[in-house]
Amino acid sequence: MADVPIDSGQNSEMVKDQNITEEEDFSCENFQDGQLSYVGHDIESVPQKLIEDYSKVTTRLDLSFNQVKNLTGLEDFCHLQELVLDNNEIDDTTVFPRLQQLHTLTLNKNKLTDLEHLIEEIKSKFPRLTYLSLLGNAACPNQLSAHDKDDEDYSRYRYKVLYNLPNLKFLDSTPVTGTDLEEAKRVGPFLTVVRGSDEPHTFPEESPPSPSPYSPLPEAGRNDEHQGTFGKSKYVYYGKHSEGNRFIRNTDL
């Protein structure tokens, strides 16, 4: 059976329907009073259309429940103050943009494991951050991320974060108190991980020990070619002249 060709009119209708679908997809976002929400669309990066249409007017951006790992384009959101990236694919390789105005960042339930690296990223990229939430990541040790973690593990994590980010007012939805900051200042230096070099250690080759200049032998008797002797002694002592016999009486014999 021969294939039935589709005329150009039908092709045009299909393209038109596809464009309408894409426009409807982007019309699903909710933008109001500077707040932009684009939740649950399985996107892996920030759509270019959102950047073009809303980057200059958005102060709060919610991209939760997607597959976001690449944050390229967020640097164009120059007035962004709040960024919600919960339930995405953000991990230790994700590069964060520099956002001068950002004061709120939530990264709950992502794939962050390296707390040291994340802290350095936050310090360099978000200088005004006061609210941070990392619940549900391996970098945040609590029962949401691992069942073998307890309150003591979380306390060490909390003090470590606050020691490095003392301007935070909230951490993981819990207010930061003056007591928290004092304790973080006290124990923080002991919670920092010192990373060693990745290069293998090399040890200098040991040179053979030099001979000691000291010798107990007199110079006349020093000779590098010593020869030992072995033989039997011909002298036998019978004890007749022993000084000890002077103290033995005849009656004791």
Residue, then its C-alpha position, 0 to 999 in steps of 0.5 A: m500500500a502506497d504511503v499517502p503524502i501529507d500536503s503542506g497545509q497539514n504540515s503547517e497545521m502540525v507546526k502551528d500546533q507544536n508552537i501553541t503547545e510550547e507557548e501554553d507550556f510557558s504560559c503555565e508559569n506564574f508571575q506576580d509582583g516580581q515572583l516567578s514560579y516554574v515548578g514541575h516541568d522536568i527542565e534540566s536548565v533555566p529555559q531561555k524564554l524565562i530568562e528573556d521575559y523575566s530576568k529583569v523583573t524577578t526578585r523571587l524565582d521558584l524552580s522546584f520539582n524539576q531536573v535542574k542541574n545547570l544554573t547557566g542563565l541565572e546570572d541574568f536575574c540581576h534583582l534576584q533576592e530569593l531562589v528556591l531549587d528544592n527537589n532537583e539534581i544539583d550536585d557538587t559539580t553544579v556551578f552557582p552564579r554570582l548573585q549580589q542581592l540574593h538573601t534566601l537560598t533553599l536547596n532541599k532534597n538535592k544531591l549535594t555531598d561536599l559541604e566544604h565546597l558548598i560553603e566556599e561557593i556560597k561565601s564567594k557567590f552570595p555575599r548577602l545570604t541570610y537564609l539557607s536550607l540544605l535539608g535532604n542532602a548528604a551534606c546535611p547529616n540528619q535523618l532526612s538524608a541518612h538514617d544512621k545520623d543523629d542530633e550530634d551529627y547535625s549539631r556539628y554540621r550546624y556549627k560548622v556552617l555558622y562558623n563559616l557563614p556567621n551572617l545567616k539568620f536562619l539555617d534549615s528553617t531554624p532561627v540562628t540564635g546568639t548561643d548558636l553563634e557563640e558555640a559555632k565560634r568556639v568549636g568551629p575551628f576544630l570542625t574544619v577538614v584539612r585536605g591533603s595534597d592529591e600528589p603521592h608523598t615521596f621520601p628522599e633516598e637514604s644514603p648509606p651511613s658513614p663510618s664512625p671516626y671513633s675506634p676503641l683500638p689504639e692507632a698502632g693496632r687499627n687495621d681494616e683487615h682483622q683476622g680472628t684466631f681460635g685455639k685451645s688453652k693449655y693452662v689448667y687451674y686446679g685450685k691449689h693456690s686459690e685465695g678462697n682456701r684460706f677461709i676453709r678450716n681443716t675440720d670442714l674438709 
